[in-house]
């Protein structure tokens, strides 16, 4: 089964149809997609770009605490 060209909403809907009791974790590209995916019966919605941003922020903060190159 190929899902090329299918939206995240379409994937959630297809997965729910195949496995009604599955725990579905979907990804959204923006906060505006969260409600759409939840209404499509996704159990959890992640924002990967936000998660990566948070991780990079922590990395830079931790690196700058120990590296002279981060000082103004």
Backbone as CSV, one residue per row, in Angstrom:
resi,resn,N_x,N_y,N_z,CA_x,CA_y,CA_z,C_x,C_y,C_z
1,UNK,0.836,-1.167,0.000,0.000,0.000,0.000,0.890,1.243,0.000
2,UNK,0.763,2.106,-1.017,1.531,3.337,-1.104,0.675,4.524,-0.707
3,UNK,1.282,5.460,0.000,0.553,6.639,0.446,1.137,7.913,-0.155
4,UNK,1.802,7.798,-1.287,2.384,8.973,-1.929,1.277,9.977,-2.233
5,UNK,1.496,11.235,-1.852,0.519,12.282,-2.102,-0.609,12.344,-1.087
6,UNK,-0.554,11.493,-0.077,-1.594,11.475,0.950,-1.227,12.437,2.070
7,UNK,-2.192,13.152,2.567,-1.957,14.072,3.674,-1.852,13.307,4.988
8,UNK,-1.364,13.973,6.020,-1.313,13.355,7.344,-2.719,12.992,7.820
9,UNK,-3.678,13.857,7.508,-5.079,13.570,7.851,-5.539,12.294,7.155
10,UNK,-5.186,12.141,5.890,-5.538,10.932,5.149,-4.889,9.689,5.725
11,UNK,-3.648,9.828,6.183,-2.954,8.695,6.799,-3.620,8.280,8.107
12,UNK,-3.988,9.282,8.911,-4.663,8.981,10.180,-5.983,8.267,9.900
13,UNK,-6.740,8.779,8.960,-8.034,8.188,8.618,-7.856,6.754,8.123
14,UNK,-6.853,6.528,7.266,-6.602,5.178,6.742,-6.164,4.236,7.854
15,UNK,-5.275,4.700,8.724,-4.812,3.848,9.830,-5.954,3.502,10.773
16,UNK,-6.809,4.475,11.055,-7.938,4.237,11.958,-8.894,3.221,11.337
17,UNK,-9.077,3.285,10.010,-9.957,2.333,9.333,-9.372,0.921,9.370
18,UNK,-8.043,0.821,9.294,-7.388,-0.490,9.313,-7.299,-1.083,10.721
19,UNK,-7.133,-0.221,11.700,-6.945,-0.694,13.075,-7.654,0.270,14.025
20,UNK,-8.917,0.032,14.253,-9.755,0.954,15.029,-9.238,1.202,16.441
21,UNK,-8.553,0.242,17.036,-8.082,0.390,18.420,-6.612,0.760,18.528
22,UNK,-5.970,1.027,17.400,-4.541,1.376,17.420,-4.341,2.735,18.080
23,UNK,-3.185,2.920,18.697,-2.811,4.223,19.238,-2.054,4.936,18.125
24,UNK,-2.615,6.010,17.608,-2.053,6.682,16.436,-1.371,7.978,16.854
25,UNK,-0.089,8.072,16.505,0.686,9.284,16.719,0.947,9.880,15.341
26,UNK,0.471,11.101,15.137,0.631,11.775,13.852,1.572,12.958,14.005
27,UNK,2.105,13.415,12.890,2.938,14.610,12.893,2.227,15.724,12.143
28,UNK,2.418,16.944,12.644,1.832,18.122,12.018,2.958,19.074,11.637
29,UNK,2.749,19.792,10.542,3.732,20.787,10.115,3.504,22.132,10.787
30,UNK,2.294,22.355,11.300,1.973,23.625,11.955,0.935,23.383,13.047
31,UNK,0.789,24.332,13.934,-0.182,24.187,15.010,-1.607,24.130,14.471
32,UNK,-1.834,24.724,13.313,-3.158,24.697,12.712,-3.617,23.305,12.317
33,UNK,-2.688,22.394,12.132,-3.033,21.022,11.754,-3.390,20.142,12.953
34,UNK,-3.074,20.578,14.143,-3.293,19.736,15.320,-4.765,19.370,15.472
35,UNK,-5.651,20.356,15.442,-7.086,20.077,15.598,-7.613,19.192,14.482
36,UNK,-7.139,19.421,13.255,-7.578,18.607,12.115,-7.216,17.144,12.346
37,UNK,-6.001,16.894,12.809,-5.553,15.520,13.045,-6.254,14.901,14.245
38,UNK,-6.490,15.694,15.282,-7.227,15.181,16.446,-8.659,14.830,16.067
39,UNK,-9.292,15.664,15.238,-10.656,15.380,14.790,-10.695,14.163,13.868
40,UNK,-9.556,13.852,13.244,-9.458,12.648,12.409,-9.165,11.414,13.257
41,UNK,-9.118,11.629,14.558,-8.949,10.578,15.568,-7.505,10.139,15.786
42,UNK,-6.561,11.063,15.600,-5.189,10.803,16.030,-5.176,10.917,17.551
43,UNK,-4.490,9.991,18.202,-4.427,10.024,19.664,-3.446,11.071,20.160
44,UNK,-2.391,11.259,19.411,-1.346,12.208,19.790,-0.864,12.885,18.514
45,UNK,-0.527,14.168,18.615,0.005,14.903,17.467,1.296,15.579,17.899
46,UNK,2.353,15.331,17.153,3.656,15.930,17.432,3.978,16.983,16.388
47,UNK,4.698,18.001,16.819,5.206,19.035,15.914,6.721,18.848,15.820
48,UNK,7.204,18.083,14.834,8.633,17.762,14.785,9.536,18.985,14.671
49,UNK,9.121,20.018,13.941,9.965,21.207,13.813,10.108,21.912,15.158
50,UNK,9.044,21.948,15.932,9.109,22.558,17.266,10.006,21.729,18.179
51,UNK,9.885,20.412,18.110,10.725,19.546,18.938,12.201,19.705,18.586
52,UNK,12.509,19.800,17.303,13.897,19.986,16.876,14.407,21.344,17.351
53,UNK,13.564,22.371,17.244,13.953,23.704,17.703,14.281,23.720,19.183
54,UNK,13.465,23.049,19.978,13.716,22.977,21.420,15.033,22.259,21.702
55,UNK,15.272,21.171,20.994,16.509,20.396,21.173,17.731,21.231,20.777
56,UNK,17.636,21.941,19.662,18.752,22.784,19.227,19.011,23.921,20.207
57,UNK,17.964,24.484,20.759,18.113,25.547,21.742,18.883,25.038,22.964
58,UNK,18.487,23.878,23.474,19.187,23.298,24.629,20.649,23.005,24.289
59,UNK,20.895,22.472,23.089,22.257,22.160,22.666,23.121,23.418,22.636
60,UNK,22.605,24.482,22.028,23.365,25.724,21.933,23.608,26.306,23.318
61,UNK,22.590,26.293,24.154,22.764,26.823,25.511,23.824,26.037,26.277
62,UNK,23.791,24.725,26.181,24.758,23.899,26.893,26.160,24.065,26.308
63,UNK,26.253,24.178,25.002,27.549,24.336,24.350,28.163,25.682,24.695
64,UNK,27.337,26.704,24.718,27.851,28.047,25.010,28.270,28.210,26.465
65,UNK,27.789,27.372,27.330,28.204,27.436,28.722,29.650,26.977,28.880
66,UNK,30.135,26.176,27.946,31.469,25.615,28.074,32.426,26.066,26.972
67,UNK,31.945,26.789,25.971,32.804,27.164,24.855,33.024,28.669,24.822
68,UNK,34.284,29.082,24.616,34.608,30.508,24.524,34.079,31.113,23.230
69,UNK,33.850,30.305,22.211,33.431,30.831,20.929,32.021,31.415,20.947
70,UNK,31.235,31.128,21.957,29.857,31.632,22.032,29.770,32.972,22.740
71,UNK,30.859,33.415,23.335,30.850,34.673,24.073,30.931,35.856,23.103
72,UNK,30.172,36.925,23.386,30.192,38.096,22.497,31.528,38.810,22.501
